[in-house]
Amino acid sequence: MMNVLYFAWVRERIGVPKETVETQAETVADLVEELRGREERYAAAFADLSALRVAIDQELSEFDSPLKGAREVAFFPPMTGG
């Protein structure tokens, strides 16, 4: 089991700020594929991965990063300067 957190427009599209997911995914990309297969709202949120960033246990990561031992995965749009 791991916590999956959604921020900004990702949260708006999916409709929840976080959820606990039971997964066999080995990488972030595998997890994304599992989530995309759930419902249309997940497919919409994860349609363009280049518009997303991911953090594993609060460390900025890549989509090919392994999930072994991870307790939390967060998805959010790139931070904009200002």
ABEGO torsion letter per residue (X at the ends): XBBBBBBEAAAAAAGBABBBBBBABABAAAAAAAAAAABAAAAAAAABAAABBBBBGGBBBBAABBABGBABBBBBBBBBBX
